[in-house]
Structures are given as structure tokens and as C-alpha cells.
Amino acid sequence: MPDAGAVERREPVEGLRALARFLEADPRLPVGRTARVELSYFPEGCDGRQEDEVDRWARRMGTPAGWEGALFVTEKRFGRVAYRVVSIPRAAGERERSAGW
């Protein structure tokens, strides 16, 4: 899937802001101690290109890149909220699909 353009990018950003406003407006709404919010980006291309993209964004965000199980990942955390760039190697994706993912 291609990267989002300005219009498509605005939707998840506004959604995150709306979620924050919603939770702030009613402090009685439960948020668990282990609640997490993650926005993930999955680069296109072959395994090598995806890993290069993870490395490139890791450098830009000033975060380390590394293997998280079968995934090559970098993330920028803001408490329990994170922006992640994730490479799913072809073999790992095929295993997941065959398992009913």
C-alpha cells in the first residue's frame, strides 16, 4: 500500500486527537493501567527495502531499529503511545497467512 498523502495522513492524526479529547472530556471513562495506543507504518517492497526503510526512519526519529521476533521494527514512544515502522519479512508474512492471520 502506498504512503498516505496529505489528506489520508490527516485522518489518523485527527483520530488520535479526537480520542484524546474524548478521554479528557470524561475522566470517568476507564483506561487500563496497561492500555496502549500504536500507530504502525508498514513499508512496501522486498525484505531488504523494507528493512532499509525501517533503518532510515529509525535514524530520522533517533530511535534504535532491531528485531522483535520475526519483525524488524523501530518505534518512538510517548509513554504508552507509540509510532512504529515495521518490516514484516516475506517468510514471516506467509507463515502468518497460512496460520489464518
Secondary structure, 3 states (H helix, E strand, C coil): CCCCCHHHHHHHHHHHHHHHHHHHHCCCCCCCCCCCEEEEECCCCCHHHHHHHHHHHHHHHCCCEEEECCEEEEEEEECCEEEEEEECCHHHHHHHHHCCC
